[in-house]
């Protein structure tokens, strides 16, 4: 460690470490925000498929149909706040105050949904078969966004945060929990449709397919990410350590390992 003019130890190493930590955290936050944007794009593609809303937005959509005086965006924000309360009920004392950032993130999520919907514009599938292709692409994009937010290790969207809370308490795989959560959202949307609309509205075959298979795609992405991460670690060059001064009479490293092995055999 170096010293400044006054003779005090220099703090450059700690400052360098803090800069690296801040840069690493900024990268994680950027990955999380990118994941939220990718999720929004996936939801818009699913909506454009015209086979039913995604499970996470199905209940607010049904409520906006039953109560047209209240906008879909208002119901969506209320739904996100409700999901935060669900997390508090599941985690109790383990709930972190930093997770309240999910609420402003939900606002960013809504802005991305509106922005991508404007970019897609009038584009839409030309046939029922094309609608299923749009749905498949939307599911794949949505699942990718979910994985990006999970891998970032920061704050997730409210729906995925509920799944993560269940995973922490039960130990099930995230994708499996995602399937169960989406199926519960679809079932709740159907119940709200019959209660407040009088018939099944806002929920179609695409909603059920998204609920059943988006989590499966998430599991596939997570497995692929794990394999890629392991491959990178295997091919990453290991740092070379500088050998210290050799003490007179001390065995070489190879000899030391052999002696340690002999001692282990004797102890056995």
C-alpha positions as CSV (number, residue, x, y, z in Angstrom):
1,X,0.0,0.0,0.0
2,X,1.4,3.4,-0.9
3,X,1.5,6.5,1.3
4,X,0.7,10.1,0.6
5,X,2.9,13.1,1.4
6,X,1.7,13.2,5.0
7,X,2.8,9.6,5.5
8,X,-0.8,8.3,5.8
9,X,-1.7,5.1,3.9
10,X,-3.1,5.7,0.5
11,X,-6.8,4.8,0.0
12,X,-6.6,4.3,-3.8
13,X,-7.3,0.5,-3.6
14,X,-10.5,1.0,-1.6
15,X,-11.6,3.7,-4.0
16,X,-10.9,1.4,-6.9
17,X,-12.9,-1.4,-5.3
18,X,-15.8,0.9,-4.6
19,X,-15.8,2.1,-8.2
20,X,-15.9,-1.5,-9.4
21,X,-18.7,-2.4,-7.0
22,X,-20.7,0.7,-8.2
23,X,-20.1,-0.3,-11.9
24,X,-21.2,-3.8,-11.2
25,X,-24.4,-2.7,-9.4
26,X,-25.2,-0.2,-12.3
27,X,-24.9,-3.2,-14.7
28,X,-27.3,-5.2,-12.6
29,X,-29.8,-2.4,-12.5
30,X,-29.5,-1.9,-16.3
31,X,-30.1,-5.6,-16.8
32,X,-33.2,-5.4,-14.6
33,X,-34.6,-2.4,-16.5
34,X,-33.9,-4.1,-19.8
35,X,-35.7,-7.2,-18.6
36,X,-38.7,-5.1,-17.6
37,X,-38.8,-3.5,-21.1
38,X,-38.4,-7.0,-22.8
39,X,-41.3,-8.3,-20.7
40,X,-43.4,-5.3,-21.8
41,X,-42.7,-6.1,-25.4
42,X,-43.6,-9.7,-24.9
43,X,-46.9,-8.8,-23.3
44,X,-47.7,-6.4,-26.2
45,X,-47.0,-9.2,-28.8
46,X,-49.3,-11.5,-26.8
47,X,-52.1,-8.9,-26.8
48,X,-51.6,-8.4,-30.5
49,X,-52.1,-12.1,-31.1
50,X,-55.7,-11.5,-30.0
51,X,-56.0,-14.8,-28.2
52,X,-56.5,-13.3,-24.8
53,X,-54.5,-11.2,-22.4
54,X,-51.4,-12.5,-20.6
55,X,-52.2,-14.0,-17.1
56,X,-50.6,-11.2,-15.2
57,X,-52.8,-8.6,-16.8
58,X,-56.0,-10.7,-17.2
59,X,-57.6,-9.7,-13.9
60,X,-57.2,-5.9,-14.3
61,X,-58.4,-6.2,-17.9
62,X,-61.6,-8.1,-16.8
63,X,-62.2,-5.6,-14.0
64,X,-61.9,-2.7,-16.5
65,X,-64.6,-4.4,-18.6
66,X,-66.9,-4.8,-15.6
67,X,-66.3,-1.3,-14.4
68,X,-65.8,0.9,-17.5
69,X,-65.7,4.1,-15.5
70,X,-62.3,3.0,-14.1
71,X,-59.4,2.7,-16.6
72,X,-57.4,-0.4,-17.2
73,X,-54.2,1.4,-16.1
74,X,-55.8,2.3,-12.7
75,X,-56.8,-1.3,-12.2
76,X,-53.3,-2.5,-13.2
77,X,-51.6,-0.2,-10.7
78,X,-54.0,-1.4,-8.0
79,X,-53.3,-5.0,-9.0
80,X,-49.5,-4.4,-8.7
81,X,-50.0,-2.9,-5.2
82,X,-52.1,-5.9,-4.2
83,X,-49.3,-8.2,-5.3
84,X,-46.9,-6.3,-3.1
85,X,-49.2,-7.0,-0.1
86,X,-49.2,-10.7,-1.1
87,X,-45.5,-10.7,-0.8
88,X,-45.6,-9.1,2.6
89,X,-48.1,-11.9,3.7
90,X,-45.8,-14.6,2.4
91,X,-42.4,-13.3,3.6
92,X,-43.5,-11.4,6.7
93,X,-40.4,-10.2,8.4
94,X,-38.2,-11.3,5.5
95,X,-39.8,-8.7,3.3
96,X,-37.3,-6.0,2.5
97,X,-38.2,-2.3,2.3
98,X,-36.1,-2.0,-0.9
99,X,-38.7,-4.2,-2.6
100,X,-41.1,-1.3,-2.4
101,X,-39.2,-0.1,-5.5
102,X,-41.5,-2.5,-7.3
103,X,-44.2,0.1,-7.4
104,X,-42.2,2.8,-9.4
105,X,-40.9,0.0,-11.5
106,X,-44.5,-0.9,-12.3
107,X,-44.9,2.6,-13.6
108,X,-41.9,2.1,-15.9
109,X,-43.4,-1.2,-16.9
110,X,-46.6,0.5,-17.9
111,X,-44.8,3.2,-19.9
112,X,-42.9,0.5,-21.8
113,X,-46.1,-1.3,-22.6
114,X,-47.6,1.9,-24.0
115,X,-44.5,2.7,-25.9
116,X,-44.0,-0.7,-27.6
117,X,-47.7,-0.8,-28.4
118,X,-47.4,2.5,-30.2
119,X,-44.3,1.1,-32.1
120,X,-46.1,-2.0,-33.1
121,X,-48.9,0.1,-34.3
122,X,-51.5,-1.5,-36.7
123,X,-49.4,-4.7,-37.2
124,X,-51.5,-7.7,-36.4
125,X,-51.8,-11.4,-37.4
126,X,-53.7,-12.1,-40.6
127,X,-55.1,-15.5,-39.7
128,X,-55.8,-17.7,-36.7
129,X,-52.7,-19.7,-37.3
130,X,-50.6,-16.5,-37.5
131,X,-52.2,-15.5,-34.2
132,X,-50.7,-18.6,-32.6
133,X,-47.3,-17.8,-34.1
134,X,-47.5,-14.3,-32.6
135,X,-48.5,-15.8,-29.2
136,X,-45.5,-18.2,-29.3
137,X,-43.1,-15.3,-30.1
138,X,-44.7,-13.2,-27.3
139,X,-44.3,-16.0,-24.8
140,X,-40.7,-16.5,-25.7
141,X,-39.9,-12.8,-25.4
142,X,-41.9,-12.5,-22.1
143,X,-40.0,-15.4,-20.6
144,X,-36.7,-13.9,-21.6
145,X,-37.5,-10.7,-19.9
146,X,-38.5,-12.6,-16.7
147,X,-35.2,-14.4,-16.7
148,X,-33.3,-11.1,-17.2
149,X,-35.0,-9.6,-14.1
150,X,-34.3,-12.7,-12.0
151,X,-30.6,-13.0,-13.1
152,X,-30.1,-9.3,-12.3
153,X,-30.6,-10.0,-8.6
154,X,-32.1,-6.6,-7.9
155,X,-35.8,-5.7,-7.8
156,X,-38.2,-7.6,-9.9
157,X,-41.7,-6.9,-11.3
158,X,-44.5,-7.4,-8.8
159,X,-45.7,-10.7,-10.3
160,X,-42.3,-12.3,-10.6
161,X,-41.5,-11.1,-7.0
162,X,-44.5,-13.0,-5.8
163,X,-43.2,-16.1,-7.5
164,X,-39.7,-15.5,-6.0
165,X,-41.3,-15.2,-2.5
166,X,-43.0,-18.6,-3.0
167,X,-39.7,-20.1,-4.3
168,X,-37.9,-18.9,-1.1
169,X,-40.5,-20.4,1.1
170,X,-41.1,-23.7,-0.7
171,X,-37.8,-24.4,-2.6
172,X,-39.6,-25.2,-5.9
173,X,-38.1,-24.1,-9.2
174,X,-38.8,-20.6,-10.4
175,X,-40.4,-21.7,-13.6
176,X,-42.7,-24.2,-11.8
177,X,-43.8,-21.4,-9.4
178,X,-44.4,-19.2,-12.4
179,X,-46.7,-21.7,-14.0
180,X,-48.7,-22.0,-10.7
181,X,-48.9,-18.3,-10.3
182,X,-50.1,-17.7,-13.9
183,X,-52.7,-20.4,-13.6
184,X,-53.9,-18.8,-10.4
185,X,-54.1,-15.4,-12.2
186,X,-56.1,-16.9,-15.0
187,X,-58.5,-18.6,-12.7
188,X,-59.0,-15.4,-10.7
189,X,-59.7,-13.6,-14.0
190,X,-62.3,-16.1,-15.0
191,X,-64.0,-15.8,-11.5
192,X,-64.0,-12.0,-11.8
193,X,-65.5,-12.2,-15.3
194,X,-68.4,-14.3,-14.1
195,X,-68.9,-12.2,-11.0
196,X,-68.7,-8.7,-12.5
197,X,-69.3,-9.1,-16.2
198,X,-71.8,-12.0,-16.2
199,X,-69.9,-14.1,-18.8
200,X,-66.4,-15.1,-19.7
201,X,-64.6,-12.0,-21.0
202,X,-61.0,-11.0,-21.5
203,X,-59.8,-14.6,-21.0
204,X,-59.3,-16.9,-24.0
205,X,-57.3,-19.9,-25.0
206,X,-54.2,-17.9,-25.4
207,X,-54.4,-16.8,-21.7
208,X,-54.5,-20.4,-20.6
209,X,-51.6,-21.4,-22.9
210,X,-49.5,-18.6,-21.6
211,X,-50.3,-19.6,-18.0
212,X,-49.3,-23.2,-18.6
213,X,-46.2,-22.8,-20.8
214,X,-44.5,-19.4,-20.0
215,X,-43.0,-20.9,-16.9
216,X,-41.8,-23.9,-18.8
217,X,-39.9,-21.6,-21.2
218,X,-38.5,-19.7,-18.2
219,X,-37.1,-23.0,-16.8
220,X,-35.5,-23.7,-20.2
221,X,-33.9,-20.3,-20.3
222,X,-32.6,-20.7,-16.8
223,X,-31.1,-24.1,-17.6
224,X,-29.4,-22.6,-20.7
225,X,-28.1,-19.7,-18.6
226,X,-26.7,-22.1,-16.1
227,X,-24.9,-24.1,-18.7
228,X,-23.4,-21.0,-20.4
229,X,-22.3,-19.7,-17.0
230,X,-20.5,-23.0,-16.2
231,X,-18.9,-23.0,-19.6
232,X,-17.5,-19.5,-19.2
233,X,-16.2,-20.4,-15.7
234,X,-14.4,-23.4,-17.1
235,X,-12.7,-21.5,-19.8
236,X,-11.9,-18.4,-17.7
237,X,-8.1,-18.2,-17.2
238,X,-7.0,-18.7,-13.6
239,X,-4.9,-15.9,-12.1
240,X,-1.3,-16.9,-11.6
241,X,0.0,-16.5,-8.0
242,X,3.6,-15.3,-7.5
243,X,5.5,-17.8,-5.4
244,X,6.9,-16.4,-2.1
245,X,10.5,-16.6,-1.0
246,X,11.7,-20.1,-0.4
247,X,12.6,-21.0,3.1
248,X,15.8,-23.0,3.5
249,X,15.0,-26.6,4.2
250,X,11.3,-26.3,3.2
251,X,10.1,-28.8,0.6
252,X,9.0,-27.7,-2.8
253,X,5.2,-27.4,-3.5
254,X,5.2,-30.8,-5.3
255,X,7.0,-32.4,-2.4
256,X,4.7,-30.7,0.1
257,X,1.7,-32.2,-1.6
258,X,3.3,-35.7,-1.6
259,X,4.2,-35.4,2.1
260,X,0.6,-34.3,2.8
261,X,-0.7,-37.3,1.0
262,X,1.6,-39.6,2.9
263,X,0.4,-38.1,6.2
264,X,-3.2,-38.6,5.1
265,X,-2.5,-42.2,4.4
266,X,-0.9,-42.7,7.7
267,X,-3.8,-41.0,9.5
268,X,-6.2,-43.4,7.6
